[in-house]
Amino acid sequence: MTRGQATKIRRIGLRMSLADAEALHQQALESALTISELIRRRITGQSVVSRADHETARSINQLGRMLKHLYPEGQAWASPEERKRWWTLVTEL
């Protein structure tokens, strides 16, 4: 018996409309969770992040890493204010 099975000893059933059940199923798919895990997270107040949000965050992280490599090496390319603005932008990304 795995650790998860040992702690999950109670089964609870509930009734809902077909539309609500379909919406719950769709939300579980979007967050890459099982319906049971989605319900457990919602009940316990844990965050439920959609798969799209994870992919977006990963893409933004990759873009930030690429921008870092575009920063010019020489000192003569911009004024100190422009360099500071550049690094502020990269940090925010």
C-alpha positions in Angstrom: 0.0 0.0 0.0 1.4 3.4 -1.0 1.5 6.4 1.3 -1.3 8.1 -0.6 -3.6 5.1 -0.3 -2.9 4.7 3.4 -4.1 8.2 4.2 -7.1 8.3 1.9 -9.4 6.0 3.7 -12.7 7.8 3.4 -14.9 8.0 0.2 -17.4 10.8 -0.1 -20.0 10.9 -2.9 -21.9 13.9 -4.1 -24.6 14.7 -6.6 -24.4 17.4 -9.2 -25.9 18.4 -12.5 -24.4 17.1 -15.7 -23.3 20.7 -16.6 -21.5 21.1 -13.2 -19.9 17.7 -13.6 -18.7 18.6 -17.1 -17.4 22.0 -15.9 -15.5 20.2 -13.1 -14.0 17.7 -15.5 -12.9 20.5 -17.8 -11.3 22.4 -14.9 -9.4 19.2 -13.9 -8.1 18.8 -17.5 -7.0 22.4 -17.7 -5.1 22.1 -14.4 -3.7 18.6 -15.3 -5.2 17.1 -12.1 -7.6 14.3 -11.4 -11.1 15.4 -10.4 -10.4 14.1 -6.9 -7.2 16.1 -6.5 -8.9 19.2 -7.8 -11.7 18.9 -5.3 -9.2 18.2 -2.4 -7.2 21.3 -3.3 -10.3 23.5 -3.5 -11.6 22.2 -0.2 -8.3 22.7 1.6 -7.7 26.2 0.1 -4.7 25.2 -1.9 -4.0 26.9 -5.2 -5.1 25.4 -8.5 -3.0 26.6 -11.4 -3.9 25.8 -14.9 -1.5 24.0 -17.2 -1.6 27.1 -19.5 -0.3 29.3 -16.6 2.6 26.9 -16.1 3.4 27.0 -19.8 3.2 30.8 -19.9 5.5 31.2 -16.9 8.0 28.8 -18.5 7.9 30.8 -21.8 8.4 34.1 -20.0 11.3 32.6 -18.1 12.9 31.5 -21.3 12.4 34.9 -22.9 14.1 36.6 -19.9 17.1 34.3 -20.2 17.4 35.1 -23.9 17.2 38.8 -23.2 20.1 38.5 -20.7 22.3 37.3 -23.5 21.4 40.3 -25.7 22.8 42.8 -23.2 25.8 44.6 -24.9 29.1 43.9 -23.3 30.8 47.3 -23.9 30.3 50.4 -21.8 29.9 52.8 -24.8 26.6 51.5 -26.1 24.3 53.6 -23.8 24.2 56.1 -21.0 24.1 54.9 -17.4 20.4 55.7 -17.2 19.7 53.6 -20.3 21.6 50.7 -18.9 19.7 51.0 -15.7 16.4 51.0 -17.6 17.5 47.9 -19.5 18.3 45.9 -16.4 15.1 47.0 -14.8 13.2 45.7 -17.8 15.1 42.4 -17.7 14.5 42.0 -14.0 10.8 42.6 -14.3 10.5 40.0 -17.0 
